[in-house]
Amino acid sequence: MENIETKKIAERMKFIRLAYNIKQTDISKATGVPQAQISKLETGENVYAETLLRISNYLSEYVNTDIFFDETRFQAWKKFRQGEKDYTYYEIIHERIKLLHETISDTNYKMKMSIEAQFGDLSEFLDTLRKGR
């Protein structure tokens, strides 16, 4: 993923908020972030990282928050949301599968590291399982 500035993230958050007809006051009530801070964020003023995090967590109920940081995913989502015909169902599925694959790969890696930490080596773990049968 590319390195992205706060202003770009704020623009995307605003676009998503408007796409789902969410009012700033709704976000404020749900997150505890003052509506004035949300307005500042959307107009490009600097805000605390915690403000971005709270709003991001709220919007994660509507979208995968990766789109805040990844230009390609954001543009694909935007095209889909705007109903552009060149964004096919298969492209949507492909993006979902790609994200799922990344999640599974990360989980598998963590499991492997956990097993190796406990047994020292994956082959020792497999030997332990075979002996138990």
C-alpha positions in Angstrom: 0.0 0.0 0.0 1.1 3.5 -0.7 1.9 6.1 1.9 -1.1 8.4 2.1 -1.6 11.8 3.7 -4.3 12.6 6.2 -6.1 15.0 3.8 -6.6 12.2 1.3 -8.0 9.9 4.0 -10.3 12.7 5.1 -11.6 13.2 1.5 -12.3 9.5 1.3 -14.1 9.4 4.6 -16.3 12.3 3.6 -17.1 10.6 0.2 -18.1 7.4 2.0 -20.1 9.3 4.6 -22.0 11.1 1.8 -22.4 7.9 -0.2 -24.2 6.2 2.7 -26.2 9.4 3.6 -24.6 9.6 7.0 -24.7 12.9 8.8 -21.7 14.3 10.7 -24.0 14.5 13.8 -24.6 10.7 13.4 -20.9 10.0 13.5 -20.5 12.4 16.4 -23.1 10.7 18.5 -21.7 7.2 17.7 -18.0 8.1 18.3 -18.0 10.9 20.8 -16.0 13.0 18.3 -17.4 16.6 18.3 -19.2 17.4 15.1 -16.9 20.4 14.8 -13.9 18.1 14.6 -15.5 16.0 11.9 -16.2 19.2 9.9 -12.5 20.3 10.4 -11.3 16.9 9.2 -13.5 17.1 6.1 -12.3 20.6 5.2 -8.7 19.5 5.3 -7.7 20.9 8.7 -5.4 18.9 10.9 -7.0 16.7 13.6 -5.8 14.2 16.1 -5.0 10.7 15.0 -7.5 9.4 17.5 -10.2 11.4 15.7 -9.3 9.6 12.4 -9.3 6.3 14.2 -12.7 6.7 15.8 -14.3 7.8 12.5 -12.6 5.0 10.7 -13.9 2.5 13.2 -17.4 3.8 12.8 -17.2 3.7 8.9 -15.9 0.2 9.1 -19.5 -0.8 9.6 -20.1 0.3 6.0 -16.9 -0.4 4.2 -13.6 -2.2 4.5 -11.3 0.5 5.8 -8.5 -0.6 3.5 -10.0 1.7 0.9 -9.0 4.8 3.0 -5.3 3.9 2.4 -5.2 2.1 -1.0 -5.9 4.3 -4.1 -6.8 1.3 -6.4 -9.3 -0.2 -3.9 -10.8 3.2 -3.3 -11.3 4.0 -7.0 -12.8 0.5 -7.6 -15.2 1.0 -4.7 -16.1 4.5 -5.9 -16.8 3.2 -9.4 -18.9 0.4 -8.0 -20.8 2.8 -5.7 -21.5 5.3 -8.5 -22.8 2.4 -10.6 -20.3 2.6 -13.4 -20.9 -0.2 -15.9 -17.2 -1.0 -16.4 -16.8 -2.2 -12.9 -18.0 -5.8 -13.1 -19.3 -8.2 -10.5 -16.2 -10.3 -11.1 -13.9 -7.4 -10.2 -15.8 -6.9 -7.0 -15.4 -10.6 -6.1 -11.7 -10.5 -7.1 -11.1 -7.7 -4.6 -13.0 -9.5 -1.9 -11.1 -12.7 -2.5 -7.7 -10.9 -2.6 -8.5 -9.3 0.8 -9.6 -12.7 2.2 -6.5 -14.4 0.9 -4.3 -11.7 2.6 -6.2 -12.3 5.9 -5.9 -16.1 5.6 -2.2 -15.9 4.8 -1.6 -13.7 7.8 -3.5 -16.0 10.1 -1.6 -19.1 8.8 1.7 -17.3 9.4 0.7 -16.5 12.9 -0.4 -20.1 13.6 2.9 -21.4 12.2 4.9 -19.0 14.3 2.9 -20.1 17.4 3.4 -23.8 16.7 7.1 -23.2 16.1 7.4 -21.2 19.3 5.8 -24.1 21.3 7.4 -27.1 19.6 10.6 -25.5 18.1 9.9 -26.9 14.6 6.8 -27.7 12.5 8.2 -31.2 11.9 8.3 -31.9 15.7 4.7 -30.7 16.0 3.6 -33.1 13.2 5.5 -36.0 14.8 3.7 -35.2 18.1 0.4 -35.4 16.3 1.3 -38.7 14.5 2.3 -40.3 17.8 -1.0 -39.3 19.4 -3.0 -41.3 16.9 
